[in-house]
Amino acid sequence: MDNFEFVSPTRFIFGRGVENQAGVKLAERGAKKALLHYGGKSAIRSGLIDRVKASLDAAGVGYVELGGVRPNPEIGLVREGVALCKQQGVDWILAVGGGSVIDSAKGIALGAFYDGDVWDFFAEGKPAGEVLPIACVLTIPAAGSEASMNTVVSNDELQRKAGYGSDAIRPELAFMNPEITFTLPAYQTAAGATDMFAHLLERFFDETPAVPVTDNLNLSLMRTVRAEAPRVLAEPENYDARANIMWAGMLCHQGYAGCGRHEDWATHGLEHELSALNPAITHGAGLAVMFPAWMTYVHKENPERFAFYGREVFGLAPTGDADDDALNAIDATRSFFASLGMPTTLAELDVREDDIEKMIPTLQENQGGEFGSFKRLTMDDARAIYRLAL
């Protein structure tokens, strides 16, 4: 087991109607004026934003609004939010949305007390200083941003997508009502479940020897996502299935499923270039394509690990040949994603052979000369993995 530090400061308020407690919970923590940050029209059309506003009004917490967060949030709106917080004397951020909205809120929190350009944190890895506290009302289970230390933001001008991590930007409050997710489109639901599963794969496959306590937690979550994702798609208003998926999504990326492991994260790095190339590519869909390609390319580093994963998660019977067992596990992974309606090739995402070289320079800028831990990858390895995914 590797050395590690782990902190989880988030207070979770989970269940039916909990979004109506947002105002009183912020008031209890001394909030005077919040930035109410959200995405597009769905949160308004559903009445969710009005319910959250009513809770703030009832608790005497003032607010200013900033909507318009897109999937794969962009640095321009983050900069706008930073300026608004400084101008309006905001002392909390309340994000209402999924991972993109919460990631945008984290970027705003980082920049609120910073004199330079908030992009510096993403481009240079600048240490976090004083940040605004964050609360969130989760609408899309997927990214786990409601409890994680991570945020990912795009810079369209540079055609770059970059991540940043600090315990300072973990949300302090997370309101999680599974009923809010009943009307999520099937594709968004499936992409979210794929993202959760990918967060576990990144932690399960690295160069660290077995860490049974962490591995068993991880495998249990994989089995849960595998069981509940089809149930949610078949029964969108099944409260228990939605609740299990929502809670699992947080646990998949909170950090505890990787304690004592080094973790890999090469596949996320490869996928980020896809959605930087085309922000319309849903993160989970890109991962559904890239993970089986990465697995195929690296499995010979430790086929027994893949075989173990196949037995524990998919119930695959051993063949007596670890390499065959590993390939069967990879096929099962690809089939699972496809069964949810996810793409299996880059061509389905309209990414072509000549796009590969467009992605390599920013991949190298983001990842350096080599990246990953299960197998250290070069830019030539990245090219090969992209080609496998075509």
N, C-alpha and C positions, 0 to 999 in steps of 0.2 A: 504494500500500500504506500503510495507516494504521500509526502507531506502535503497538507492543504490548509487553507483558511476558508471558513464558510460562515456567512452571516445571512440571516433572513429577518429583516426588521418589519416586514409587511404584516399589517393586521387585515385578515380576510373577513369580510362580512358576506356570507354566502346564503342564498335561498330566495324564495319568492318575495318580490317587492322590496328588496334591500336597497335599490337605488333611491328610494324615498328617504333613506337615512343619511344621504350624502351631506345635506346641509348641517344637520345636528352634529354629525361626527367631525366635520371640519370646524364648526364653532367650538366644540369641546377642545380642540387643539389650537384655539386662538386665532383662527383665520378671520381676516377682516374683508379682504377682497381677493377673489379667485379669478384666474384666467380659465374660462370655460372653453375647452378646446375640443373640436370634433371634426368629423369628416364631411360626408356629402349629405344628400337629402334624406336618406333612409332614417337616420336618427331623429330628424325633425318630423318626417311624415308619420313615423310610428308613435309620436307623442312622447318619446323618451326624453328629449331635450326639455320639453315643457315640464315634465315631472321633476327633472333634476333642478330646473330653475325654481319651481315651486318650493322644493325642499330648501334651497338656498335662501329664498325670500322668507320662508317661515322661520328660519334660524337666524335671520339678520345678517347673513353673509353677502356682501356685495359681489358683483362679478362684471367682467367684460368678456366679450365673446370673440373667438377666432375660429371660424370653420374653414372648410375647404381642404382638409388633409386628404391627399390622394393615396392609393396603394403605392408602396415604395416612396415614402415621404421625401419631399425635396427641401433642400437647404434654404431656398428663398422664403418659404413660409415660416421656417424656424427663425430666420433672421427677423421676419416681421413680428413674430411672437415675442422675441427678445426685446425688440424696441417697444412693443406695447406694454410689456411687463414693467419696463423701466419708466415709461411715461406715466403709467396709471398707478404705480405703487402697489403692484400685485404681490401678495405674500404666499399664495398657494396656486398650484396648477391643478385643475380638475379635468382630466382627459376622459371623454365619453366616446368609446370606440374600440377597435381592435388593436393589433400590434402596431400598425402604421401610425395611428393617432397617439398611442402611448409612446412610441419611439420619438415622434415629433415633440411631444411634451418633454421628454427627457433631454432632447437637444435644447429646447427653450430653457429648461431648468439649469443646464450647464452654462448657458450664455447670459443669464439674467444678472449676474454680478461680475461679469467679465468685460474688460474694457476693449478687447480686440474683437476679431471676427470669430463667431462661434465655430466656423468650419475648422479653425485651428485645432480643436479637440480631435476632430476626425482625421485631419490630414497629418497632424504631428503627434497625436497621442498625448497631448498636454494633460498633466494631472488635474483632476477636478478640484476646484476650490470650493467656495461657498456656493450652494445650489438652492433653488426653490424646492420646497417639499411638494411631492406629487401624490395625488389621489386619482383613482381611475374607476370608471364604471365600464366593465368589460362587455362588449357586444359580440365579439368574434373569438371563440376559443381557437388558438393556433400557436401564436408566437411565444406565449408565456411571458410577454413583456410586463404583465401586471405584477410580476414578482422578481424578474431577473435584473441583473446588473448591466444588461446590454441594450444598446440601441444601434440601429442601422439607418443611415440617411443617404440619399442620392444627391449628387451635384450634377445637374443636367448640363451645365456649361462645360464642365470638365469630362462629361460622360463617365463619371466615377461614382461608385457606391461604396461607402466605407462604414465600418463599424467602430464602436467605442464601448468600453466596459469600465464601470466603477461602481462599487457598492454605494457610493454617495447618491446615485440616481435610482436606486431601487425604490419603487413606490412605497409610501407609508400606509396607504389605505387602498384596498381593492374590494369593490362592490361587485359581487358575482351572482347574477340572477339567471339561471338556466332558461327561464321562460322568454327572456329577451332574444334568445337564439332560435326560437321556434320557426321564425320566418326567414332564416338565412337560406339563400339559394343552395341547391345541392352541390354545385361546383365549389362554392366557397367553403361549405362544410367539409367536403372531401379534401380540398387543398389544405384546410386547417389541420385535419387529422394526419395528413401526410407530413406536414411540418412538425407536428408533435413527434411522430415516429422517427423522423430524421434527427431531431434533437437527441433522442435516445441512442440512435446508431452512432452519432458523432462521439458519444461518450463511451459506448461499449467497445468500439474498435480503436485501440491505440496500442502502443508498444509495452504498456504496463502489464505484468502478469496478472492472473486472476485476482480480483478483490471480491470475495464472495458476498459480503454484506451489501456492497454497492451493486454488484452484478445482479443479485437476486431482486433488489428493488427495481433496477432497470428492466429486467426481463418481465417482471410482473406488470409494469406499466406498458411494455410492448404488447403483452397479451391482452391487456385491458383495451388499448386503442384498437387492436386488431378485432376484438369482439364487438366493441361498442360502435365503431364507425359505420359498419354496414347496418346496424340496428337504427342508428340515427337517420341514415339516408332512407331507410324503409318506413320509419315512423317519426317524422320530423317533430311531432309534438309529444313524444314520449319523454316525460320529465326526467325519469331516472337515467335514461340513456344520455340525454343532454347534460344532466348533472355530472355523470361519470366522465364524459368527454371534457366538460369545462374544467373540472378539478384535475383531471389527468394532464390537460394542456399546461396548467401551471406547474405541476410537479415535474413534467418533462423538461422544463427549462429553468426552474428555480435554482438549480445547481446541485442539489443533494444527490441526484442520480449519477453524478460524476465524481463524488468525493473520493479521494485516494487514487484517482486515475488521472493520467496526463491529458487525455482527450485528443481528438484529431482535428476536426473542423475544416479539413481540406475541401470537402464537398460543398459546404456552405460558401467557401471562398470561390469555388468554381461557379456556383449558381449565381452569386451576387453579380458576376460579370454579365450573365444573361439578362437580368433585369435592369442592369445599368445600360446595356445595349438597347433594350426595349422595355421601358417601365410598365408596359401593359402585360408583361409576363408575370403571372402570379407566382410568388415565391415557392409555395408548396408544389405547384405544377413543375417548376424548374427542378426542384429537388427530386420529384418522382422520376424524372429522366436521368438526372446526374448520379443519383446514388447507385443504381444497379451498374452503371458504366464504371464508376469508381471501384465498386466491389469487384467487378470482373477483372479490372486492371491490377488490383493489389492483392487479391485473395491468396496468391501463392506465398505471400510473406508469412501467413499463419493460417493454413486451411482448416486446422483443427478448431480455431476460434469460430470460423464461419459455420463449420459443421455443428458445433455446440449450439450456436444461435439458431440454426435450422431445426434442431431437435427440440429446443426449449420453447421456441416461439411458434413454430409451424407444425410441430409434431412429426417431423420427417424421420423415417426409419433409416438407420445407418446402412450403408451399402458395403462397408468394409474398406472403402477407398475414401480417404479424407478429402481429396481433391474433388471427386465426384459429389461427395456430400456438400462441400462448399458451393459448388456450382448449382446444386439443387436448391440450396438455401437462397442463393441470389435469384434464381428463377422464381422462387416462391415470393420473394420480396417484390419483384417486378409485377408478378401476377396480382399480388395484394393491391398495389397502387392502381393497376389497371382496373381491378374490380370496383374501385371507388370512382372510376371515370377519369382518372388522371392520364396524361399522355405518357407514352413510353419512348418517344424519339424527339430529338431536337427539331426534326422536320415538321412535327405537329405544332411546334411553337414558332414556326417560320424562321428558324435559325439554320443557316446554310454553311457549307464548307468555307466559303470565303469570309464568313463572319468570324471565324476562329482567330485569325490574325488581328482582327480589330480588337479582340478582347485581351490578348496577351499583354500588351503594354500596361494596361491598368491593373491586370492581375499581378504583374510583377511589382508594380508600384505599391499595391496593397499588401502583398504577401512576402515580398523580398525574393531572394534567389531561390530558396527552397521553402516548402511548407508542408504541413501534415505531420503526423507522428507514427501512424500505423506503418506507413511507408513514406519516407521523405521524397517529395515530388519536386521535379524541376519544371521549367516552362515547357520543355519537350514532352515530359510526362503529361502535363496539362493538355497539350495539343493532342496527344494520343487518346486521352480520356474523352475529350470533346468529340473526336472522330468516332470513338466507340458509341457515343450517344447519338450520332447522326441517324 
